[in-house]
């Protein structure tokens, strides 16, 4: 099994460019199924989840051409709907959670779809109700084959309607929007997600001929059209990578410039890291983080302990809470991390405690971090990555720690971070890929 071996405690220096946004890629690549005309997408990250989705589209019959490392053309002229019944589709579609995103476009264009229960991170229950309730409101009917873990959906004619989503799910909103753009009549989606990635999808669909208004708000109006055409689209930089690199710089006392971050789309992410005491400066569209020996967590105005929690956009993204938690372990001061949206994402803190961090796991959703102010360095250990974000958090911890660390199950990390070891080496990190089998408790 592949693993990373990291020798930490070394400051890094240099420039790093964030990859294209993984979560946006899964949406807009799925949207190519809405038209038989050519769609060109650039800044696509070379990561496992995205590559698996592209492979799935090829198996469905989409003609895919790679023009460069990050640019592809897609042409969904001849889709093989019989592929839904194959064992290959069951294996391919179930291996990534992003496969659920093909359902909305397929329902809109062909009136039917099927999908195996998707895979993805082991971070607790991640229900698909929002997707299916939205499809039902549009007129679809679905059945779940519990024996084979398969969903079958029939939608011979989707009709516009009023939809109040029970949660502001990004993927749920995206799927409903893609189903509604070719439905008859007008669809109104209230409590819609409004993340930049969802906005990007809606703008792309409008360039293809869709009629979507309210983009950027939680109230979308979609006037159904008869067909969509081709377009070109460029993905945003991945905001989770940007936040990860800010945390990396602070933990390792490094001077790092993050290039071309599309700052206006980062929302409150920079401010949350500033609350941890991290200095960062905007230079053009780059973020510069100077080397810092210390950073101090702010308190609230009344002097009470800082509480950082996730929330739907424009709140703080849950994907960066793991990074914030790790960074807080070497800050001066205390903070309560409140992960509201997933109940198992904080369970990786046992590895940080083994490394010497002072953390109290209050319950599956909350952890109190007592910052060490870098007076006591974390120590290198052997550990296993449980999911993408926790894996990168542990990688950051290992790069700041004294001694050698080994991180197993790095396939989880590579699902979301392109060439991460190569890019970190370019900053001066002592990291290498090894073949290793987990040993003992970690």
Steps between C-alpha positions, in 0.01 A plus 500: 500500500620852424582733788670835557814520710549851635786645699358813658618808682638673192378845385385512138523784252375584155194532281221252449206504260168353617344239274160538339209452737413135554140559608429729205659251261263221605200724426599661171645181351168326572320789328653405161235225487235769448602564140625308198719797403864540600588643841857604584605516866839625622688506833376147573700346790679172436357318803339162550140608562493718188683245284255228606207721399658565160555125456135441589388749234719324243337169592158664454600594145625857539780587256782650711818657368779632722646814341756563776570391858201697632274553195249256352225504239183299556238400243202302629339408166459126532414400856462128571206487742533120514829548684292562814428128524864390486721379783764745376266792566419366845870493586589831334201700621523375856867580548459878524236714663519746210329246276165612642547820297430326168141420602352849454638547148397149392144548629475835325621376164393134488219470755663221699812415697642250743779531750663268753515632854803731475823462695730773632636608835428312820380807685157394618159496338472708183140461391381521141147604599545858376583373151213255476235717665588772249474256209164377633367856513594534132301185421755221527430166665773291655544162660784371712623144453637429847635160395730651238530849654362655180272799438277496189335827396234556235410846371331478161402867521633739762283801580604825667377553854573672832764319705593586857815302577512362853873573511724730296689209350752606235485176303125472558443851366728437203323177410153656522612800293642274228178300492286814487674683214333270241171451691173644368407828665658696784673354804563701815760364742495657849765436765737431212871474569687806374866390517728646231517153340122490464508852357761385250276212391201731451706747297629217282146368445382849401778522242369166366154655458334445839293775662601518867458813712577568865854364470695566821184504714304222668202553267548375145253531212548261209299532180519172315635498144477242221870436459845617604809562287874484549724743688842552654556518875795552736492369857572722798809432714420254778421702812569196720854482365544872561395457863717190537808690380430790738491249786815329374692829496397586856576158647844469339609865552531533123494790257263391227323680217178339373456609140184601312250420776197689357478680835148638457364142494663394831231656719589503870777238470789750531332672797457171688873434473567857612293424813757233578765774492642413159634791298413492132509772240334543163747589223311536174312170493764317704499431873836553673554336841820611677695265727355526851656370819173548688132563429236573763131403485263791546226496762149631457435863597384396849818299553339157457672216317498513121252262336551408134213310339404396150188626323350512150653766276573783563589335831826312556538185292506172697783375279745735673408434863752214519772739380397768751506244781855388416625858466349587840710233674812717461332838557501702821155480657200270489220437254187288478461331160135419427442268202123521457448333163677161534517294814825309445741755355670573832592143585846543349604709804622183674799507263570863589480414871752222438724764343480708818214738425276618783147427381181407683250322277173610662274293273488399131439863402717709735864512600679747726859575401749633754771665295863413580637831363776293333668457839449127467543363148282221370687171458502278195298177513355233271136560408228439241299754302124449561376747234623771263495801732615322815778342294635837389464631855715213625747569219528863615547382859775259388682776308508712817591215736842397627620170360358262242135430429344240273149554363322195355193492275622799300259405222244691706715814487560459129127489436503877560855633468693490172871404512510612863837344581664648189363847569608487866850386402524810280453705819778306672298236683670172595231265374523182297269227384576155640350153491396413852247291689337646813640349818352499846253759627494836327 
